[in-house]
Amino acid sequence: MAGWTYSKGLHDLGNGCFAYLQPDGSWGWSNAGLISDSGQTLLVDTLYDLKLTRAMLDTMRASVPAAATIGTLVNTHSNADHTFGNQLVAGAQIIASQKCYDEMKDIDVEARRQELKNWQALGDAGLFQHENLAGNFDFEGIVLTMPTQTFERELDLKVGDKALKLVEVGPAHTRGDILVHVPQDKTVFTGDIVFSNGHPPAWAGPISNWIKACDLIMSWDVETIVPGHGPIVQKSALRDFKAYFEYLTREARKRYDAGLSVSDAAYDIDLSPFDGWLDPERIIVNVNTLYKDFGATSGLSPVELRGWMGRYRRERREQAHPHAGHDHDHS
Ligand SMILES: [Zn+2]
């Protein structure tokens, strides 16, 4: 099967399954999905803001008339880049895992808006968020719109005559990650359980759950994997993705046993096997999570994680382009 093009917009996967992709897949640029059968529709995730979600829904409706009414929305997890557009399909039944619900209800939209406005007062963490989000996403008008139905472990659903299965595999990326599996179409919408061409941030862990989730997908008869971020892939990419977690687990363990701090360990780990993957600064989050998995009782706070990620990214850019920093200093 030929590779899928990675371009912005709706991609027809055949059989009434569609992926909506947002290159380049870095911070906030998430993918979504649409499943349609016999006049019924199910949307997999919304986007980071109302403008983006509205544009996505317009595009879907232009290609799939039944999408004029979205009957069911599934949120694969709680992160805002998959849920902040929920209010635009407010008439739909919204399904998520119970743990996703629990995590989502603590999201303070107003605080997110203020953080983005007042970034200059928030040090390295504020700068990091500003660099990732400002100008790309607009949180004005967002009203947190919660799932209306939750489940644990598994849920069987039908869209028209098409059977699909929601399978809980978290905690891993977040506390309540689920997969949307369409067995008859050999297709899975993974949410952020798969990142392609990008480093995944393991906010929750344990990483061992994430490795198990990769094994589970690989045990299925699937040909099309729609990740939460990045290009559509097949199982071969998932093998590399799983190898990333195995590599990181081994490398972090050595440094944990040697008594290195999270940040020292993260800086020390060689990421050249994953050259070309976006957002290498997420190594900071992942080592922090692995240290917790290993039994560390203290770790970096969310603010500290962002601060370290910002510094890590800046330093790597300066290493790659050593003169860029100097130009700035003398201007
Ligand atoms: Zn995401």
Boltz pocket constraint, residues with backbone or C-beta under 6 A from the ligand:
constraints:
  - pocket:
      binder: B
      contacts: [[A, 30], [A, 79], [A, 81], [A, 82], [A, 192], [A, 228], [A, 229]]
      max_distance: 6.0
